[in-house]
């Protein structure tokens, strides 16, 4: 019995068409992984499967037995990459909002957003797995990116769908939670009629309970293979950063306005609290010029909050004893003068970019440290932006509207934005989110090469040890409630 079937499917609207007609079938009892490079067409395929993109002649065929409804809306739940950042329809969302506690009252709590009813045992298991109980009283805007993923995964699973499609469900989750989620999903495939389709950027993320794999590349839906067949296909990894690009990056001249400083970041007895919740408790931390730090910790431990203090995106940063580039905050320095020397990317920043501007304008916004406010790009600035886009392999996307790009392509644009002003301090909060293996390795090499230059300091957050570049010299691990 075919649960979802497409035969020679061609999207009605030309903008959503794949290069070749889609032939796809999910049989009863199968659990599938859809894999492929960033921009290869995975999202187009999924949106066709769920009926978002109508077909020219042959409609998508559904059979959700033993469920009574044959409607895709009643049986399929799709958690897309951007859904994990919250409701993108929230026109009132702005970049620093998560750290502005005075805005929290206008947003519902996690408890208010949780669906009612459903399988009580499933709810109990999910609440225990994701630590939902202690999140229930929090407003959605205050959730960390990892907590937001847990929240949306819980909502999707409580809804008891027949088919659940998850876009990169493991990214943004700490190691323990990733392992537990795999175990839970595997248990659900054994204990219920739920069928899973995982959309994955990295093939090594494919869990063992997956039965079949479909590769989508160059806007073409490949044939369905068993997991064993897929793993048996040998692939050679291409060089991701050639010598010419590496030499060009190493030979960049040092900025004439670089700040001569010994201590790039110093926090003394810093505490951050929201109501009765303590996020950071009397933290002392010093980052010296040229050091490269890996910042780690479980979801909700305060990693992004710590970085928001450094970047002055958190209002509480002005009440804390913080020194940047040897200057104590609050002694008359302009935060914009400091930001000129910091390059930054984060899940919160990705969520904030909701305007459909050309990709090169998104990159250029890094020259002015603007999110949501854009200036016209001057010719000389455009040349600089194109250089960095070429380095990240996205120059061909320069005139494409940002919101039409895949999530991985968007992340590469935001990474180019972080590097575009050649900053002294590079702050990368989970920078490899949603990147395929090739792009992930390329970004790691760019980070490593960039940090070989004198006067470059790095702070990087990642839940994947293998994502950290080899240049890391120091580590800081944060623990929740401590």
Secondary structure, 3 states (H helix, E strand, C coil): CEEEEEEEECECCHHHCCCCCEEEEEECCCCEEEECCCCCCHHHHHHHHCCCCCECCCCCEECCCCCCCCCHHHHEEEECCHHHHCCCCCCCCCHHHHHCHHHHHHCCEHHHHCCCCCCHHHHHHHHHHHCCHHHCCCEHHHCCHHHHHHHHHHHHHHCCCCEEEEECCCCCCCHHHHHHHHHHHHHHHHHCCCEEEEEECCHHHCCCCCCEEEEEECCEEEEEEEHHHHHHCCCCCCCCCCHHHHHHHHCCCCCCCCCCCCEEEEEEEEEEEECCEEEEEEEEEEEECCCEEEEEECCCCCHHHHHHHHCCCCHHHHHCEEEECCEECCCCCCHHHHHCCEEEECHHHHHHCCCCCEHHHHHHHHHCCCCCCCCCCCHHHHHHHHHHHHHCCCHHHCCCEHHHCCHHHHHHHHHHHHHCCCCCEEEEECCCCCCCHHHHHHHHHHHHHHCCCCCCEEEEECCCHHHCCCCCCEEEEECCCC
